[in-house]
Amino acid sequence: MRKKMAVVRAIDVRLIQAEYAAEFKKLEPFFVSNSDLRVNKYLIRAGVEHIKLKLARPYLVDPVSMLLGKTGPQSWLGFERKSLEKELKLIDIYQIQEPFFLYAGQVADVARKFNKLLIAAPWMCFNHMSTYIPPYCLSVRKVMEKTDLFLMRAKRVNNYLDGFKIPESKRVLVYHGINTKRFYPREKKKAGNKVRVLFVGMLYPHKGIDDILDILPKLVKATKKKVELMVYGRGVLEPRVREASEDLPIKYMGRVSNLALAKAYRQADIFCGPSKDWFWLGMKRTEEGFGWVFAEAMASGLPVVTNDCGAITEVVGDKNMVNEQGDKQALLKSLLELISDSKLREEIGKENRRRAVKMFDLAKQVAKEEEIILKYV
């Protein structure tokens, strides 16, 4: 009989997380999260049980929601504790993501109570402020003490785990996978003179969309090619994107499902994601821990223009255009070089496809995980 494993996610539930859970074969997966219609429909088709739990506020006030005007990944929310215990009691293995999510601390409590195997799969690559700020730090401490295995999503995660003196024996590098059967290069060469540059991500400054908009007028003037910027995502810079699209060749598509996103990659010629570190009150709030979009773009056979931010270089390798953060002149130069040289785009794209299939194929990566996890059961 297969051991049962709960993949536990909350608040910012994504379809790609459900797809990941559904790929387990030697372990029987259960996806535990708050309700999400798209995720639920996908899991029904995939034949994976979706355990839907209500979210609850462990504290009377959630300053994160008050500040943002909505709930977000770091909101002070968790699951209803009794429901969580009831559903997890009969499952053998629990897998969470980042230690600082408050629900992660709840799962750690349940794992300790029922003596279950707890696995964390963090992306965090630096000493995040949650290490010191309550109530996050309280959750982090519980998770770090109870976790039996850390599946690091990048080598750079060592920077985070080092601060907690996690033994090497508990750390294993397993890159997250993406569906290379859904994300694949277009089969025929695109006709015409238009070159499409694709941006996918949150429309926030730390994702670099502002830098792309800043250099776009110069880019259009500096090349004889017809250039079009395709933008997928939502965020605070959406008004600026819409305004810029009135005078510049921008096709703004808003946010679409990850299932529909594969077609967008195949319509593009270049992927551009010039991410930057994000600081708040002098403290680093985030950097790129892995970046699904970079692996998806590579699997789709696109050359990548990006920045040396977090684990991006580790993901994209040394064949792509990687610049210093905030260097808009280098960003412009990289895009112009790729726009003007279709052969270079093709060469880098083919190498990226090979790298993605070798290192980030979902089925292969989950199979690696299962072999590792089963050694701990």
ChimeraX attribute file (.defattr): number of C-alpha atoms within 10 A of each C-alpha:
attribute: neighborCount
match mode: 1-to-1
recipient: residues
	/A:1	6
	/A:2	10
	/A:3	13
	/A:4	17
	/A:5	24
	/A:6	25
	/A:7	23
	/A:8	23
	/A:9	21
	/A:10	25
	/A:11	20
	/A:12	12
	/A:13	18
	/A:14	15
	/A:15	19
	/A:16	17
	/A:17	16
	/A:18	26
	/A:19	20
	/A:20	20
	/A:21	24
	/A:22	23
	/A:23	20
	/A:24	19
	/A:25	13
	/A:26	15
	/A:27	20
	/A:28	20
	/A:29	26
	/A:30	24
	/A:31	25
	/A:32	26
	/A:33	26
	/A:34	20
	/A:35	17
	/A:36	16
	/A:37	10
	/A:38	13
	/A:39	19
	/A:40	20
	/A:41	12
	/A:42	16
	/A:43	20
	/A:44	11
	/A:45	9
	/A:46	14
	/A:47	11
	/A:48	20
	/A:49	16
	/A:50	23
	/A:51	18
	/A:52	18
	/A:53	18
	/A:54	14
	/A:55	17
	/A:56	13
	/A:57	13
	/A:58	15
	/A:59	10
	/A:60	7
	/A:61	10
	/A:62	15
	/A:63	12
	/A:64	16
	/A:65	16
	/A:66	11
	/A:67	10
	/A:68	10
	/A:69	9
	/A:70	9
	/A:71	17
	/A:72	13
	/A:73	14
	/A:74	16
	/A:75	19
	/A:76	22
	/A:77	22
	/A:78	24
	/A:79	24
	/A:80	16
	/A:81	18
	/A:82	8
	/A:83	12
	/A:84	21
	/A:85	18
	/A:86	11
	/A:87	14
	/A:88	23
	/A:89	15
	/A:90	12
	/A:91	19
	/A:92	20
	/A:93	24
	/A:94	25
	/A:95	23
	/A:96	25
	/A:97	22
	/A:98	17
	/A:99	27
	/A:100	26
	/A:101	26
	/A:102	25
	/A:103	29
	/A:104	27
	/A:105	25
	/A:106	19
	/A:107	26
	/A:108	29
	/A:109	18
	/A:110	20
	/A:111	24
	/A:112	15
	/A:113	11
	/A:114	14
	/A:115	14
	/A:116	21
	/A:117	21
	/A:118	23
	/A:119	24
	/A:120	23
	/A:121	22
	/A:122	20
	/A:123	26
	/A:124	27
	/A:125	23
	/A:126	20
	/A:127	19
	/A:128	17
	/A:129	16
	/A:130	18
	/A:131	19
	/A:132	12
	/A:133	10
	/A:134	12
	/A:135	15
	/A:136	20
	/A:137	20
	/A:138	17
	/A:139	23
	/A:140	23
	/A:141	16
	/A:142	19
	/A:143	27
	/A:144	20
	/A:145	12
	/A:146	20
	/A:147	22
	/A:148	16
	/A:149	22
	/A:150	26
	/A:151	23
	/A:152	24
	/A:153	23
	/A:154	23
	/A:155	18
	/A:156	20
	/A:157	25
	/A:158	21
	/A:159	13
	/A:160	18
	/A:161	21
	/A:162	13
	/A:163	11
	/A:164	14
	/A:165	10
	/A:166	17
	/A:167	11
	/A:168	11
	/A:169	9
	/A:170	13
	/A:171	19
	/A:172	18
	/A:173	16
	/A:174	20
	/A:175	23
	/A:176	25
	/A:177	23
	/A:178	26
	/A:179	22
	/A:180	21
	/A:181	14
	/A:182	16
	/A:183	24
	/A:184	22
	/A:185	23
	/A:186	16
	/A:187	7
	/A:188	6
	/A:189	7
	/A:190	13
	/A:191	6
	/A:192	8
	/A:193	10
	/A:194	15
	/A:195	20
	/A:196	21
	/A:197	23
	/A:198	24
	/A:199	27
	/A:200	25
	/A:201	20
	/A:202	20
	/A:203	23
	/A:204	17
	/A:205	17
	/A:206	20
	/A:207	22
	/A:208	25
	/A:209	24
	/A:210	17
	/A:211	21
	/A:212	20
	/A:213	18
	/A:214	14
	/A:215	16
	/A:216	21
	/A:217	14
	/A:218	12
	/A:219	20
	/A:220	16
	/A:221	11
	/A:222	12
	/A:223	13
	/A:224	12
	/A:225	16
	/A:226	14
	/A:227	20
	/A:228	19
	/A:229	23
	/A:230	22
	/A:231	23
	/A:232	19
	/A:233	17
	/A:234	19
	/A:235	13
	/A:236	11
	/A:237	15
	/A:238	18
	/A:239	12
	/A:240	13
	/A:241	20
	/A:242	14
	/A:243	11
	/A:244	17
	/A:245	15
	/A:246	10
	/A:247	9
	/A:248	17
	/A:249	17
	/A:250	22
	/A:251	17
	/A:252	18
	/A:253	13
	/A:254	16
	/A:255	15
	/A:256	13
	/A:257	11
	/A:258	12
	/A:259	12
	/A:260	10
	/A:261	17
	/A:262	21
	/A:263	16
	/A:264	19
	/A:265	29
	/A:266	19
	/A:267	17
	/A:268	25
	/A:269	27
	/A:270	25
	/A:271	27
	/A:272	28
	/A:273	24
	/A:274	29
	/A:275	26
	/A:276	21
	/A:277	19
	/A:278	16
	/A:279	12
	/A:280	9
	/A:281	6
	/A:282	7
	/A:283	11
	/A:284	14
	/A:285	15
	/A:286	20
	/A:287	23
	/A:288	22
	/A:289	22
	/A:290	26
	/A:291	19
	/A:292	16
	/A:293	18
	/A:294	24
	/A:295	30
	/A:296	27
	/A:297	32
	/A:298	31
	/A:299	31
	/A:300	30
	/A:301	31
	/A:302	33
	/A:303	29
	/A:304	30
	/A:305	23
	/A:306	26
	/A:307	25
	/A:308	19
	/A:309	21
	/A:310	23
	/A:311	21
	/A:312	24
	/A:313	19
	/A:314	15
	/A:315	21
	/A:316	24
	/A:317	12
	/A:318	9
	/A:319	14
	/A:320	20
	/A:321	23
	/A:322	22
	/A:323	19
	/A:324	15
	/A:325	19
	/A:326	17
	/A:327	12
	/A:328	17
	/A:329	11
	/A:330	17
	/A:331	24
	/A:332	19
	/A:333	15
	/A:334	19
	/A:335	21
	/A:336	17
	/A:337	14
	/A:338	21
	/A:339	23
	/A:340	14
	/A:341	10
	/A:342	12
	/A:343	10
	/A:344	14
	/A:345	20
	/A:346	17
	/A:347	14
	/A:348	20
	/A:349	25
	/A:350	19
	/A:351	17
	/A:352	27
	/A:353	23
	/A:354	15
	/A:355	19
	/A:356	28
	/A:357	20
	/A:358	12
	/A:359	17
	/A:360	25
	/A:361	21
	/A:362	22
	/A:363	19
	/A:364	16
	/A:365	19
	/A:366	23
	/A:367	15
	/A:368	13
	/A:369	18
	/A:370	14
	/A:371	12
	/A:372	15
	/A:373	16
	/A:374	11
	/A:375	7
	/A:376	10
	/A:377	10
